[in-house]
């Protein structure tokens, strides 16, 4: 029987009982938090799967368009006409609140398509290809954000689960066993005191008779 190493007194019994109630309340709250975290985690995992499918589709579409441009213009002309294409897409770091946690977030400004090459030896397929790659930027950022959130949530689930396990398997059983030990000790002490009082009373009664 595991128990806390404290003297078996009435005041300690009250304290341990109070601690046991706090531990049980803490366990219930942590268990609720763990369940909410798991639900949120699974929700974000589903979002990751959905975005992965959407991103894979956009990547395939963009590369198909690039292949079309290479076929129509030739590899060298495609390379030459797109060599100096540059786009800036400002990113702003933010955070979102979730179950008392500050989770990473990012806001990106996707640039609009603009002509950065000569019209000679090019056609609309270059614009189409460029636009398709630009349209992937926000989705890539969203994927990075959600994967970071999934990682943070999974770490918080593990941490919460460790606390739940510690309360369930160590703290609550130890305090419960300590309560039982103190109660049994106090009951035994009370029985001994009653027995001693009875003996003393009988001896005092015997002395009174002799008088």
N, C-alpha and C positions, 0 to 999 in steps of 0.2 A: 504494500500500500504506500504510494507516494504521498508525502505531506510536507507542508511548510515547516521549517524549523523555528517554531515560536512556542513560548510557554502556554500551556492549556489553561488560560484564565477566561473569565466571563467577558472582560473588556476585549480581549483578543478574539473571542468568539463573535462578538458583535462586529468587529472590524472585518474579520474574514467573511462573514455573511454579507456585509455591505460590498466588499470587494468582489464576491462571487456574483452578486446581482449586477454590478457594473460590468464584469467580464461577460455575463450572459447577454446584457444589452449591447455591449460592444460587438459580440459575436453576431447577433442578429443584424445589426447595422452593417457590419462588414460583409455579411453574407448577401444582404440586399445590394450593397455596392458592387460586389463581385458579379451578381446576376445582371445588373444594369450594364456593367463594363463588358461582359460577355455578349450581351445583346447588341451593344454599340459596335463591338469589335466585329461581330458577324455581319452587321449591316455594312461596315466599311469594307470588309473582305468581299462582299457581294458587289460593292461599287468598283473595287479594283478589278474584279473579273469582267464586269460590264465595260469598263474603260479599256481594259486590255484588248477585248474583242473589237471595240470601236477603233482603237489606235492601230491594231494590226490591219484592219480594213483600210484605214486612211493611208498607212505606210505602203501597203500593196498598191493602192490606187495611185499614190504619188510616184512610186517607182515605175509603174506601168506607163504613166504619163512621161516620165523621164526617158524610158526606153523608146517611146514613140518619137520623142524629140530627137534622140540620137539616130534613129532609123531615118527620119525625114531630113535632118540637117547634116548628119555625119558626126562622128565622135569629136573630131578636131574643131569643127565649126560650133558645135554645142558648147564645148569647153571654152572656146575663145569668146563666145557671146555672153557667157555667164561668169566669166573670170572675175569681173569687178563688181558683181552684185553684192551689196552689203545692206543689211537691215539692222536697225537698233530696236530692241524690244525691252523697254524699261521694266524692271521687276521691283516690287515692293514687298518686303517681309512683313507679315502680320501674324496674329495669333487668334485662335478661337477658343472660347470657353466651353468645356465639356466636363461635367461631373466634378467641378472644382479644379480641373486641370487646364493649364495653358498649353494648347497644342499648336504646332507650327502651321503656318499658312502662308501662301504667296499670291500676290496679285500681279498679273502680267498684262501689259498693254500690247496687243498684237498689232503690228504695223500693217498699213494698207499697201496693196500692190502698187508699185510705181516703176516706170520704165527706167532701167539703168543700163541699157545696152543699145547698140545701133539697130535700126530697123532692117539694115541690109543683112541678107542671108539668115534672117530669123522669121518666125511666123507665130501664130497665136498659141501654138503648143508650148512655147517657152513660158508665156504668161500663165497658161493653165497649170504647168508644172510648178512654177514658182508659187502660185496661189495655193496649190494643194499642200506644199511643204509649209507655207506660212500658217495654214489652218491647223496644222498639227501642234503648233507651239503651245496654245492654251491647254490642249488635251495632255501634252507631255508634262506641263507644270502641274496640272490637276492630279495626274498619276503620281508624280513625285510627292506632292502634298499628302495624298491619301495613304501612300505607302509609309510615309513618316508617321502619320497618325496611327496607322495599324501597328507599327513597331512600338510606339509609345503606349498604346492601349494594351498590347500584349504584355509589355513589361509591368504595367500597373495591375493587370490581372494576376500575374505571377506573384507580385508583391502582396497583393490583397489575399491571395490564396494561402501564402505562407503565414500571414497573420491569422487567418481563419483557422488553419491547421494548428497553430500554436495555442490559440484559445481553446479549440475543441479537444485537442489531444494532450495538452500539458496544463495550461493555466486553470481551466474549469475543473478537470478531474483532480488536480492537486488541491485546489481550494475546497472542493467537495469532500475529499478524503480528510483534509485538515479539520473541517467542520465536524465530521463524524468522530474523528479522534478526540477533539476537544470535548464534544458533547458526552462521549463515552467516559472520558477521564473525569469530567465534572460529575456525572451521574455516579460513577464508582466512588468518588470522593465524598459525595453527599450520602451514599449508602454507608460508607465507613463512619462518617460523622454521626449518622443516625444510630448506628450500632454502638458507637462509643457513648453517645448520650443515653441510650437505653441501659447500658451496663452501669454507667454512673448513677442513673436514676434508681436502678435496682439496688445498688450498694448503699445509696443514701437511704432508700426505703428500709433496707435491712438494719442499718444503724439506728434508724428511728424506732424500729420494733424493739431492739435491744435496750434502748433507753426506757 
